[in-house]
């Protein structure tokens, strides 16, 4: 009986230890992904002129538990069309070093835009101008402008994570337009977007996740805005004497999702087009395009849960009862014989 009792005690202790060590998984997660393809900038009714100086820039940063990737994630190049300047005709045209915050369990490679999701603890980014019409044309080729960028972070035991990317271009333009209604300007592109924030498991109520995206188009002349547009938002400014027409998918490319629990997500694909008519002859213009993605996560360390010993199964209680009864009977018998 003693041997059986000792063996059962060992098994019960192991079972209790297993229950105590098992905890529900918990994550504080943020994702912001943006892909822009087939970007075209078109001017019509042009007699002469065209693009001049252009600049491209990408920048990215990743931080995990107050430690940032020490490498420089920024890159830039420029030229004066029809020269490509120092912008190489390769794929991608421009990309800074992918950022991986130290201490993370997942590493993002160069030109890696996969979505890691809610697994491990990490914070990383990648952003690039894949192709550029100006650079392609300067090298005797043709390619639509396209960009891709991702910021993604996940917390499981840490307290802070953030990631951000910026992709932007500026181009100076000088045109002589034909007489009549003036010049026409068109910018159009396709986009795929996935912006998500979520807190799961035991971190609900102890974590906060935010993910953001933005896209903007700005046409200026002599430092004054002539037209500005936030694709998908319905927000558009059109200067005096100009007519602006927008054709866009309902999906807003500028988002800020935030949650302390259930998933908050904006995702989908769309096509976007801005038409501006009435541009004035002989004016100098500047076209600025910018896109950003970012995440910002925080969690607080939870107090340890109170120890809870699971109820013993009925069969075990029966065995224990039988053991106690046997002991009691033996004691009575021993007392009687004395």
C-alpha positions as CSV (number, residue, x, y, z in Angstrom):
1,X,0.0,0.0,0.0
2,X,2.8,2.4,0.8
3,X,4.5,1.8,-2.5
4,X,1.2,2.5,-4.4
5,X,0.5,5.6,-2.4
6,X,4.0,6.9,-3.0
7,X,3.7,6.3,-6.7
8,X,0.3,8.0,-6.9
9,X,1.7,11.0,-5.0
10,X,4.5,11.4,-7.6
11,X,2.0,11.3,-10.5
12,X,-0.3,13.8,-8.8
13,X,2.6,16.2,-8.2
14,X,3.6,15.9,-11.9
15,X,0.1,16.6,-13.1
16,X,-0.2,19.7,-10.8
17,X,3.2,20.9,-12.0
18,X,2.0,20.6,-15.6
19,X,-1.1,22.6,-15.0
20,X,0.8,25.3,-13.2
21,X,3.4,25.6,-16.0
22,X,0.9,25.8,-18.9
23,X,-0.2,29.4,-19.8
24,X,-2.2,30.7,-22.7
25,X,0.0,32.4,-25.4
26,X,-0.2,36.2,-25.6
27,X,0.8,38.7,-28.2
28,X,0.7,42.4,-28.9
29,X,1.0,42.8,-32.6
30,X,1.2,45.5,-35.3
31,X,1.5,45.3,-39.1
32,X,1.6,48.0,-41.8
33,X,2.2,46.8,-45.3
34,X,1.9,48.9,-48.5
35,X,2.6,48.1,-52.1
36,X,2.3,50.7,-54.9
37,X,2.5,49.5,-58.5
38,X,2.0,51.0,-62.0
39,X,2.6,54.5,-60.8
40,X,2.4,56.9,-63.8
41,X,2.7,60.7,-64.0
42,X,1.3,62.1,-67.2
43,X,1.2,65.7,-68.6
44,X,-0.8,66.5,-71.8
45,X,-1.1,69.6,-74.0
46,X,2.7,70.0,-73.7
47,X,4.7,71.9,-76.4
48,X,8.0,71.7,-74.6
49,X,9.7,71.0,-71.2
50,X,9.5,68.2,-68.8
51,X,11.0,66.8,-65.6
52,X,14.3,68.2,-64.3
53,X,15.8,67.6,-60.9
54,X,14.5,64.5,-59.0
55,X,15.3,63.0,-55.7
56,X,14.3,59.6,-54.1
57,X,14.5,58.7,-50.5
58,X,13.8,55.6,-48.3
59,X,14.2,55.4,-44.5
60,X,13.4,52.8,-42.0
61,X,13.8,52.1,-38.3
62,X,13.0,49.3,-35.9
63,X,13.1,49.3,-32.1
64,X,12.5,46.5,-29.5
65,X,12.6,47.0,-25.7
66,X,14.3,50.4,-26.1
67,X,17.1,49.0,-28.4
68,X,17.3,50.0,-32.1
69,X,19.0,48.4,-35.0
70,X,22.4,50.1,-35.1
71,X,22.7,50.1,-38.9
72,X,21.6,53.0,-41.0
73,X,18.3,52.3,-42.7
74,X,18.3,55.4,-44.8
75,X,19.1,55.7,-48.5
76,X,18.8,58.4,-51.2
77,X,19.8,59.2,-54.7
78,X,19.1,62.0,-57.2
79,X,19.6,63.1,-60.8
80,X,18.7,65.7,-63.4
81,X,16.5,64.1,-66.1
82,X,17.4,62.8,-68.7
83,X,20.4,61.8,-66.6
84,X,19.9,59.2,-63.9
85,X,22.5,60.8,-61.7
86,X,23.6,58.4,-58.9
87,X,20.3,56.4,-59.0
88,X,21.3,52.9,-60.5
89,X,19.2,51.2,-63.1
90,X,18.8,48.0,-61.0
91,X,16.0,46.3,-59.1
92,X,15.5,47.7,-56.6
93,X,16.5,51.2,-57.6
94,X,16.8,52.3,-54.0
95,X,16.6,50.4,-50.7
96,X,18.1,51.1,-47.3
97,X,19.3,48.3,-45.1
98,X,16.5,46.2,-43.7
99,X,16.1,46.9,-40.0
100,X,16.0,44.2,-37.3
101,X,15.9,45.4,-33.7
102,X,18.4,43.4,-31.5
103,X,16.9,40.7,-29.4
104,X,14.2,39.7,-31.9
105,X,13.5,36.1,-32.7
106,X,12.8,36.7,-36.4
107,X,15.1,38.4,-38.9
108,X,13.9,40.1,-42.1
109,X,16.3,39.9,-45.0
110,X,16.8,42.5,-47.7
111,X,13.8,42.7,-50.1
112,X,11.8,40.5,-47.8
113,X,8.2,41.6,-47.5
114,X,6.7,38.4,-45.9
115,X,4.3,38.9,-43.0
116,X,5.7,37.0,-40.0
117,X,2.5,37.4,-37.9
118,X,2.0,36.6,-34.2
119,X,5.0,34.4,-33.5
120,X,8.1,35.0,-31.5
121,X,9.1,38.5,-30.4
122,X,10.6,40.9,-33.0
123,X,10.4,44.3,-34.7
124,X,11.7,44.9,-38.2
125,X,11.2,46.8,-41.4
126,X,12.0,46.9,-45.1
127,X,11.3,49.6,-47.8
128,X,12.3,50.1,-51.4
129,X,11.6,51.9,-54.6
130,X,11.6,48.9,-56.8
131,X,11.4,50.6,-60.2
132,X,11.4,54.2,-61.4
133,X,10.1,55.5,-64.7
134,X,12.6,58.4,-64.6
135,X,15.6,56.1,-63.9
136,X,14.4,53.6,-66.5
137,X,14.0,56.3,-69.2
138,X,17.4,57.8,-68.4
139,X,18.9,54.4,-69.1
140,X,17.0,53.8,-72.4
141,X,14.4,51.5,-70.9
142,X,10.9,51.7,-69.7
143,X,9.3,50.6,-66.4
144,X,6.5,51.8,-64.3
145,X,7.3,53.2,-60.9
146,X,6.6,50.8,-58.0
147,X,7.4,50.8,-54.3
148,X,7.0,48.3,-51.5
149,X,7.3,48.7,-47.7
150,X,6.5,46.9,-44.5
151,X,6.7,47.6,-40.8
152,X,5.9,44.7,-38.4
153,X,6.3,44.1,-34.7
154,X,5.2,41.6,-32.1
155,X,5.6,41.5,-28.3
156,X,5.3,38.4,-26.1
157,X,7.3,39.2,-23.0
158,X,8.9,42.6,-23.7
159,X,7.4,46.0,-23.0
160,X,7.9,48.2,-26.1
161,X,8.3,47.8,-29.9
162,X,8.1,50.2,-32.8
163,X,8.9,50.2,-36.5
164,X,8.6,52.8,-39.3
165,X,9.3,53.3,-43.0
166,X,9.2,56.3,-45.4
167,X,9.3,56.2,-49.2
168,X,9.2,59.6,-51.0
169,X,10.2,61.3,-54.2
170,X,10.4,64.9,-55.3
171,X,10.5,66.0,-59.0
172,X,10.8,69.5,-60.5
173,X,8.7,70.1,-63.6
174,X,8.8,72.9,-66.2
175,X,6.4,72.9,-69.1
176,X,5.2,75.1,-71.9
177,X,1.6,74.1,-72.7
178,X,-0.4,74.6,-75.8
179,X,-2.9,77.5,-76.0
180,X,-6.4,76.8,-74.9
181,X,-7.5,75.1,-71.7
182,X,-4.0,74.8,-70.4
183,X,-2.0,71.8,-69.3
184,X,-3.4,68.6,-67.8
185,X,-1.7,66.6,-65.0
186,X,-2.6,63.0,-64.2
187,X,-1.1,60.7,-61.4
188,X,-2.5,57.2,-61.2
189,X,-1.4,53.9,-59.5
190,X,-2.6,50.6,-58.0
191,X,-2.1,49.8,-54.3
192,X,-2.3,46.9,-51.9
193,X,-2.6,47.6,-48.2
194,X,-2.7,45.6,-45.0
195,X,-2.7,47.5,-41.7
196,X,-3.5,45.5,-38.5
197,X,-3.3,45.8,-34.8
198,X,-4.3,43.1,-32.3
199,X,-3.8,42.0,-28.7
200,X,-4.4,38.4,-27.8
201,X,-4.5,35.9,-24.9
202,X,-3.4,37.0,-21.4
203,X,-2.1,40.3,-22.8
204,X,-5.7,41.6,-23.4
205,X,-6.0,44.5,-21.0
206,X,-2.2,44.7,-20.5
207,X,-1.1,45.6,-24.1
208,X,-1.8,48.3,-26.6
209,X,-1.1,48.0,-30.4
210,X,-1.2,50.6,-33.1
211,X,-0.4,50.4,-36.8
212,X,-0.4,53.3,-39.3
213,X,-0.2,54.0,-43.0
214,X,-0.3,57.1,-45.2
215,X,0.0,58.2,-48.8
216,X,0.0,61.7,-50.1
217,X,0.4,63.6,-53.4
218,X,1.3,67.3,-53.6
219,X,1.7,69.5,-56.7
220,X,3.2,72.9,-55.9
221,X,4.3,76.0,-57.9
222,X,6.6,78.6,-56.5
223,X,6.1,77.2,-53.0
224,X,2.3,77.3,-53.2
225,X,0.1,74.2,-53.2
226,X,-1.7,73.8,-56.5
227,X,-3.3,70.4,-55.7
228,X,-3.0,68.0,-52.9
229,X,-4.6,64.6,-52.4
230,X,-4.8,61.8,-49.8
231,X,-5.8,58.8,-51.9
232,X,-8.9,57.0,-50.8
233,X,-9.8,59.6,-48.1
234,X,-11.9,61.9,-50.2
235,X,-9.6,64.7,-49.1
236,X,-8.4,66.9,-52.0
237,X,-7.4,70.5,-52.4
238,X,-7.6,72.2,-55.8
239,X,-6.0,75.6,-56.4
240,X,-7.6,78.7,-58.0
241,X,-8.3,78.2,-61.8
242,X,-7.8,74.4,-61.6
243,X,-10.2,71.6,-61.9
244,X,-9.5,68.4,-60.0
245,X,-11.2,65.1,-60.5
246,X,-10.5,62.0,-58.4
247,X,-11.3,58.4,-59.2
248,X,-10.5,56.1,-56.4
249,X,-11.4,52.9,-54.6
250,X,-13.2,53.2,-51.3
251,X,-10.1,51.8,-49.5
252,X,-8.4,54.6,-47.7
253,X,-4.6,54.4,-47.9
254,X,-4.2,56.6,-44.8
255,X,-5.1,54.7,-41.6
256,X,-4.5,54.5,-37.9
257,X,-5.6,51.3,-36.3
258,X,-5.4,50.9,-32.5
259,X,-6.6,48.3,-30.1
260,X,-6.2,46.8,-26.7
261,X,-7.8,43.5,-27.7
262,X,-9.8,42.5,-30.8
263,X,-8.2,42.9,-34.2
264,X,-8.5,46.3,-35.9
265,X,-7.6,46.0,-39.6
266,X,-7.8,47.8,-42.9
267,X,-6.8,45.7,-45.9
268,X,-7.5,45.4,-49.6
269,X,-6.5,46.4,-53.1
270,X,-7.5,49.5,-55.2
271,X,-6.8,51.8,-58.1
272,X,-6.4,55.5,-57.7
273,X,-6.3,58.5,-60.2
274,X,-6.1,62.3,-59.9
275,X,-6.8,64.5,-62.9
276,X,-5.9,68.2,-62.7
277,X,-6.7,70.5,-65.6
278,X,-5.9,74.2,-66.2
279,X,-2.2,74.3,-65.4
280,X,-0.6,77.5,-66.5
281,X,1.8,78.0,-69.4
282,X,5.5,78.6,-68.4
283,X,5.1,77.9,-64.7
284,X,7.5,75.7,-62.7
285,X,6.0,72.9,-60.7
286,X,7.2,70.5,-58.1
287,X,5.6,67.1,-57.5
288,X,6.0,65.3,-54.1
289,X,4.9,61.8,-53.4
290,X,5.2,60.2,-50.0
291,X,4.2,56.9,-48.3
292,X,4.7,55.8,-44.8
293,X,4.1,52.7,-42.7
294,X,4.6,52.3,-38.9
295,X,3.8,50.2,-35.8
296,X,3.9,51.2,-32.1
297,X,3.3,48.6,-29.4
298,X,3.4,48.6,-25.6
299,X,2.6,46.0,-22.9
300,X,3.0,46.0,-19.1
301,X,4.2,43.0,-17.1
302,X,1.3,41.2,-15.5
303,X,1.2,40.2,-11.9
304,X,1.7,36.4,-11.5
305,X,-1.6,34.5,-11.4
306,X,-2.6,33.0,-8.1
307,X,-1.7,29.3,-7.8
308,X,-4.6,27.1,-8.4
309,X,-4.5,23.4,-7.5
310,X,-6.8,21.5,-9.7
311,X,-9.6,19.4,-8.2
312,X,-8.8,15.8,-7.9
313,X,-10.8,13.3,-10.1
314,X,-13.6,11.4,-8.3
315,X,-11.7,8.1,-8.7
316,X,-8.7,9.5,-6.8
317,X,-11.0,10.8,-4.0
318,X,-12.5,7.3,-3.7
319,X,-9.0,5.8,-3.3
320,X,-8.1,8.4,-0.7
321,X,-11.3,7.7,1.2
322,X,-10.6,4.0,1.2
323,X,-7.1,4.6,2.5
324,X,-8.4,6.8,5.3
325,X,-11.1,4.2,6.2
326,X,-8.5,1.4,6.3
327,X,-6.3,3.4,8.5
328,X,-9.1,4.2,10.9
329,X,-10.2,0.5,11.1
330,X,-6.7,-0.6,11.9
331,X,-6.5,2.0,14.6
332,X,-9.7,0.8,16.2
333,X,-8.7,-2.8,15.9
334,X,-5.3,-2.1,17.5
335,X,-7.1,-0.3,20.4
336,X,-9.5,-3.1,20.9
337,X,-6.8,-5.8,21.1
338,X,-5.1,-3.8,23.8
